[in-house]
Amino acid sequence: MMSVRVIVVVAVAAAVLSTAFAVASQSFIDFFATAQDDKLGKNTVGGHTAGYGLYETSGDVLDPANSYTTASEKVIIDPDKYLRSFNYGHVFKLADGSTVREFTLVADDRQTMEISPGVFYNIWAFNGTIPGPTLRATEGDLIRINFINNGTKPHSIHTHGIHKAEMDGVFETINPKGKFTYEFYAEAFGVYPYHCHVTPLEEHISHGLYGVYIVDPKTPRPEADEMVMIMNGFDTDFDTENNFYAVNTIPFYYMHHPIEIQKDKLVRVYLVNMLEFDQINNFHLHGNLYQLYRSGTSMAPSEYTDMVTMSQGERAILEFNYKYPGQYMFHAHKTEFAEKGWVGLFLVKDLAETQLDGSSSSRFLETKTISGDVGT
Ligand SMILES: [Cu+2]
């Protein structure tokens, strides 16, 4: 039988514990309130370049684009706007006549995106987007990137290209609330990835800290319908294998939202492979071939093909135009990747036809089932 003394001791202990719990809970709430203030930009030093619009869907099985944790913690993933958005920076001239392009990139690692219905994934992003903004300059421009680490872990920006060692973003990791300004000349012309280079690298890259950096030649490439595609994926169960694959982050996005292009018009795709964990990735185009400029560092194509395979960090420029209107697939020719989201459609429209009858080529969106019975 329990004595009165033991009962008193237990009661006192319970009171002490509940008080401690209440104090701890309040600290917990205060901590998150502070974190929330940070998220709202109260403790952020400097501004950041505009991202692109917000994209949300209902979380449809094949279109898992919901991206939120709470109402105030939106993550911006808009594959439509990302596709044709180029950030030329804040531009000004120095006394010697050279052009400076100033960009601001803010890293954060506290956001969560619903990558598939019910599967929430902690994404790490530059300027709240995956991929980060596409930075674009002309060969010879002075690039200035104001980097702000608004996250909870050290980060950096490593840009591919030619620059000084101290601008390489490898040994100077920037701690939370830290800032660093990268400066280098845009050389050589081509298409490059930029990404965080803090270890463990696969963790910082696979969570989303990357983007595309384009250096145009001084004599510009011919006018074209230009777009950017990053091949990426997400390992949502942390077994170092991807569960979802995509171009521009959202699995199957361009299957449901075909990319409209014009018949006979030159299309130029800046393609970068940032896929972590898998050895290769590739890009196959249906009903057509493209001129392939590996790394984009030459004005002369190296191959005329419908298929290119890349390891992580490799990139290329693809140029093509369609002879015939209709819808054409593009996808990884690694079937597993295509079936897990890396597949999309080009919808080729005949502008002349559209103008004549006032309709669009939307009939090409219809899926026709052709009977196998040839006897009828
Ligand atoms: Cu990082």
Residues whose N, C-alpha, C, O or C-beta is under 5 A from the ligand:
A	BS01	CU	P154 H155 S156 C196 V198 H204 L209
